[in-house]
Amino acid sequence: MAMNYNKLWKLLIDRGLLKKDLREMTGISTNALAKMGKGGDVSTEVLRKICTALDVKLEDIVEIVPDEYK
């Protein structure tokens, strides 16, 4: 299973925010943002901080998708 953060990136665009703005609002590291940009796993603490800062639910920013079979 893989993480997909497309909902988060769209939400940022809709609100006129940059990833830099998100990092400043939440205090998360650039490393965590980079992992998310690559669809990687981040801690629930990072996800909680994002949800709190943006006043959204977890399902509004991330979804778990099956790995593609090769």
N, CA and C atoms as a LAMMPS dump frame, in Angstrom:
ITEM: TIMESTEP
0
ITEM: NUMBER OF ATOMS
210
ITEM: BOX BOUNDS ff ff ff
-5.0000000000000000e+02 5.0000000000000000e+02
-5.0000000000000000e+02 5.0000000000000000e+02
-5.0000000000000000e+02 5.0000000000000000e+02
ITEM: ATOMS id mol type element x y z
1 1 1 N 0.836 -1.185 0
2 1 2 C 0 0 0
3 1 3 C 0.884 1.253 0
4 2 1 N 0.412 2.246 -0.675
5 2 2 C 1.168 3.498 -0.77
6 2 3 C 0.308 4.664 -0.285
7 3 1 N 0.979 5.693 0.167
8 3 2 C 0.286 6.901 0.612
9 3 3 C 0.162 7.854 -0.57
10 4 1 N -0.987 8.5 -0.664
11 4 2 C -1.228 9.471 -1.727
12 4 3 C -1.69 10.765 -1.066
13 5 1 N -0.921 11.831 -1.261
14 5 2 C -1.208 13.12 -0.633
15 5 3 C -1.779 14.133 -1.622
16 6 1 N -2.287 13.673 -2.753
17 6 2 C -2.815 14.597 -3.76
18 6 3 C -3.919 15.495 -3.214
19 7 1 N -4.723 14.967 -2.299
20 7 2 C -5.78 15.784 -1.696
21 7 3 C -5.182 16.967 -0.929
22 8 1 N -4.068 16.726 -0.25
23 8 2 C -3.404 17.807 0.491
24 8 3 C -2.868 18.859 -0.459
25 9 1 N -2.195 18.428 -1.518
26 9 2 C -1.618 19.4 -2.465
27 9 3 C -2.72 20.234 -3.125
28 10 1 N -3.839 19.603 -3.456
29 10 2 C -4.96 20.34 -4.055
30 10 3 C -5.539 21.331 -3.044
31 11 1 N -5.658 20.906 -1.795
32 11 2 C -6.172 21.787 -0.748
33 11 3 C -5.285 23.011 -0.587
34 12 1 N -3.97 22.817 -0.623
35 12 2 C -3.053 23.943 -0.522
36 12 3 C -3.249 24.913 -1.683
37 13 1 N -3.382 24.381 -2.884
38 13 2 C -3.608 25.228 -4.06
39 13 3 C -4.908 26.002 -3.914
40 14 1 N -5.959 25.307 -3.5
41 14 2 C -7.268 25.954 -3.344
42 14 3 C -7.232 27.083 -2.324
43 15 1 N -6.379 26.936 -1.323
44 15 2 C -6.277 27.96 -0.273
45 15 3 C -5.173 28.979 -0.552
46 16 1 N -4.503 28.841 -1.671
47 16 2 C -3.451 29.78 -2.031
48 16 3 C -2.214 29.658 -1.159
49 17 1 N -1.937 28.452 -0.691
50 17 2 C -0.786 28.216 0.182
51 17 3 C 0.303 27.45 -0.558
52 18 1 N 1.535 27.676 -0.154
53 18 2 C 2.677 26.929 -0.662
54 18 3 C 3.088 25.894 0.375
55 19 1 N 3.898 24.936 -0.043
56 19 2 C 4.41 23.943 0.899
57 19 3 C 5.198 24.633 2.009
58 20 1 N 5.885 25.7 1.668
59 20 2 C 6.636 26.48 2.654
60 20 3 C 5.689 27.044 3.714
61 21 1 N 4.535 27.515 3.28
62 21 2 C 3.538 28.048 4.214
63 21 3 C 3.052 26.944 5.157
64 22 1 N 2.803 25.77 4.602
65 22 2 C 2.358 24.64 5.412
66 22 3 C 3.406 24.29 6.46
67 23 1 N 4.654 24.26 6.044
68 23 2 C 5.744 23.939 6.97
69 23 3 C 5.801 24.956 8.11
70 24 1 N 5.639 26.232 7.787
71 24 2 C 5.683 27.275 8.809
72 24 3 C 4.473 27.201 9.737
73 25 1 N 3.305 26.868 9.201
74 25 2 C 2.079 26.777 9.998
75 25 3 C 2.12 25.604 10.973
76 26 1 N 2.776 24.536 10.575
77 26 2 C 2.728 23.294 11.344
78 26 3 C 3.982 22.996 12.144
79 27 1 N 5.102 23.55 11.716
80 27 2 C 6.368 23.246 12.367
81 27 3 C 6.946 21.901 11.95
82 28 1 N 6.423 21.323 10.862
83 28 2 C 6.974 20.05 10.395
84 28 3 C 8.264 20.306 9.624
85 29 1 N 9.068 19.293 9.51
86 29 2 C 10.379 19.453 8.883
87 29 3 C 10.279 19.424 7.354
88 30 1 N 11.292 19.96 6.722
89 30 2 C 11.361 19.882 5.264
90 30 3 C 11.511 18.435 4.824
91 31 1 N 12.146 17.631 5.668
92 31 2 C 12.312 16.213 5.381
93 31 3 C 10.951 15.514 5.313
94 32 1 N 10.068 15.832 6.246
95 32 2 C 8.721 15.236 6.253
96 32 3 C 7.965 15.644 4.988
97 33 1 N 8.081 16.905 4.611
98 33 2 C 7.415 17.371 3.385
99 33 3 C 7.979 16.681 2.16
100 34 1 N 9.277 16.469 2.142
101 34 2 C 9.903 15.788 1.01
102 34 3 C 9.404 14.346 0.911
103 35 1 N 9.297 13.667 2.05
104 35 2 C 8.766 12.301 2.053
105 35 3 C 7.346 12.276 1.506
106 36 1 N 6.542 13.24 1.929
107 36 2 C 5.157 13.306 1.463
108 36 3 C 5.106 13.577 -0.035
109 37 1 N 6.015 14.399 -0.51
110 37 2 C 6.074 14.7 -1.935
111 37 3 C 6.366 13.476 -2.781
112 38 1 N 7.02 12.487 -2.16
113 38 2 C 7.353 11.244 -2.865
114 38 3 C 6.381 10.12 -2.526
115 39 1 N 5.302 10.461 -1.785
116 39 2 C 4.317 9.449 -1.415
117 39 3 C 4.786 8.536 -0.302
118 40 1 N 5.734 9.01 0.489
119 40 2 C 6.277 8.195 1.568
120 40 3 C 5.479 8.286 2.85
121 41 1 N 5.862 7.469 3.798
122 41 2 C 5.205 7.447 5.101
123 41 3 C 5.765 8.539 5.999
124 42 1 N 4.871 9.178 6.741
125 42 2 C 5.261 10.139 7.767
126 42 3 C 4.532 9.752 9.048
127 43 1 N 4.957 10.311 10.144
128 43 2 C 4.363 9.95 11.431
129 43 3 C 2.942 10.504 11.555
130 44 1 N 2.192 9.885 12.442
131 44 2 C 0.837 10.391 12.701
132 44 3 C 0.903 11.771 13.335
133 45 1 N 1.983 12.079 14.021
134 45 2 C 2.148 13.412 14.593
135 45 3 C 2.184 14.47 13.489
136 46 1 N 2.89 14.188 12.407
137 46 2 C 2.955 15.118 11.277
138 46 3 C 1.563 15.3 10.681
139 47 1 N 0.856 14.198 10.476
140 47 2 C -0.483 14.277 9.901
141 47 3 C -1.439 15.035 10.824
142 48 1 N -1.306 14.815 12.138
143 48 2 C -2.154 15.521 13.1
144 48 3 C -1.889 17.02 13.059
145 49 1 N -0.634 17.4 12.987
146 49 2 C -0.292 18.826 12.928
147 49 3 C -0.886 19.48 11.681
148 50 1 N -0.837 18.776 10.556
149 50 2 C -1.394 19.316 9.321
150 50 3 C -2.901 19.462 9.441
151 51 1 N -3.558 18.42 9.943
152 51 2 C -5.012 18.469 10.099
153 51 3 C -5.43 19.611 11.022
154 52 1 N -4.697 19.786 12.109
155 52 2 C -5.011 20.852 13.063
156 52 3 C -4.817 22.228 12.433
157 53 1 N -3.697 22.421 11.75
158 53 2 C -3.39 23.723 11.154
159 53 3 C -4.387 24.099 10.059
160 54 1 N -4.817 23.111 9.282
161 54 2 C -5.723 23.385 8.162
162 54 3 C -7.192 23.189 8.535
163 55 1 N -7.441 22.717 9.753
164 55 2 C -8.797 22.444 10.242
165 55 3 C -9.536 21.491 9.311
166 56 1 N -8.903 20.344 9.07
167 56 2 C -9.483 19.318 8.209
168 56 3 C -9.366 17.959 8.893
169 57 1 N -10.026 16.967 8.309
170 57 2 C -9.924 15.59 8.792
171 57 3 C -8.833 14.875 8.015
172 58 1 N -8.362 13.777 8.575
173 58 2 C -7.292 13.01 7.946
174 58 3 C -7.655 12.598 6.519
175 59 1 N -8.885 12.163 6.318
176 59 2 C -9.291 11.718 4.986
177 59 3 C -9.36 12.864 3.968
178 60 1 N -9.264 14.103 4.445
179 60 2 C -9.239 15.254 3.543
180 60 3 C -7.858 15.511 2.951
181 61 1 N -6.825 14.876 3.52
182 61 2 C -5.466 15.172 3.064
183 61 3 C -4.686 13.972 2.554
184 62 1 N -5.113 12.769 2.897
185 62 2 C -4.331 11.59 2.512
186 62 3 C -5.251 10.411 2.233
187 63 1 N -4.803 9.559 1.313
188 63 2 C -5.489 8.301 1.106
189 63 3 C -4.462 7.206 0.888
190 64 1 N -4.859 6.01 1.233
191 64 2 C -3.989 4.849 1.051
192 64 3 C -4.454 4.117 -0.196
193 65 1 N -3.524 3.916 -1.115
194 65 2 C -3.861 3.267 -2.384
195 65 3 C -3.052 1.994 -2.538
196 66 1 N -3.638 0.987 -3.179
197 66 2 C -2.903 -0.263 -3.383
198 66 3 C -1.703 -0.04 -4.296
199 67 1 N -0.643 -0.794 -4.046
200 67 2 C 0.518 -0.765 -4.93
201 67 3 C 0.113 -1.327 -6.293
202 68 1 N 0.687 -0.765 -7.32
203 68 2 C 0.421 -1.285 -8.662
204 68 3 C 1.191 -2.574 -8.842
205 69 1 N 0.526 -3.545 -9.402
206 69 2 C 1.178 -4.824 -9.667
207 69 3 C 1.968 -4.728 -10.967
208 70 1 N 3.156 -5.275 -10.955
209 70 2 C 4.019 -5.201 -12.148
210 70 3 C 4.213 -6.552 -12.726
